[in-house]
């Protein structure tokens, strides 16, 4: 009986480990907070080379690829790296689009991919149009998809006024996305949640609303004292994605 119980405990533990997936979400989240892109790079290299990925694994990895490729797309020295990871990213999000429960996220990542390609390859107009089309598909598939709402805010934030850009409107999108995610933030989306909060602080700074920027910054830092990426960005006024360390 004792042997049976020991075997049962081992089997249950193994099953839990197997179901957990290959992605170390805690490690990736801590690296994001610290501005440690090197860890993201090294972890993603391991993940995409794993021959035993499940569909769930690929969906999780797609979210980190979405972030990482976006982080390095502006860096000319890392464009070959961006193109390498893009091949996996495209494969994963196309697979997601075919799945009813993941269609909106698949389209969201597709929209992001076209935006990244416009920076990597310099084809802004054609890829920009495709990005907006994919984003609309993401919103239609799930109007409450917080990442799609956040990306719409990003579009509003960076687009010129003549093309519908509106930084104040962007803040409302960011806050709406944050509100949805705050109800229940899966581990894989924790970095997205904090990234959206960083976007709010940046927006207030860009709008010259110093008191709102300071108040929101203090709120976020109280929630997440280890958010070094935001701390440095706020202190320097540089909200780019270069490594903090």
Secondary structure, DSSP 8 states (H G I E B T S, - for coil): -HHHHHHHHHHHHHHHHHHT-S--HHHHHHHHHHT-HHHHHHHHHHHHH-TT--HHHHHHHHHHHHHHHHHHTT-GGGHHHHHHHHHHHHHHHHHHHTSTTTHHHHHHHHHHHHHHHHHHT--HHHHHHHHHHHHHHHHHH-TT-HHHHHHHHHHHHHS-GGGT--HHHHHHHHHHHHHHHHH---GGGHHHHHHHHHHHHHHHHHTT-HHHHHHHHHHHHHH-TT-HHHHHHHHHS--S-----
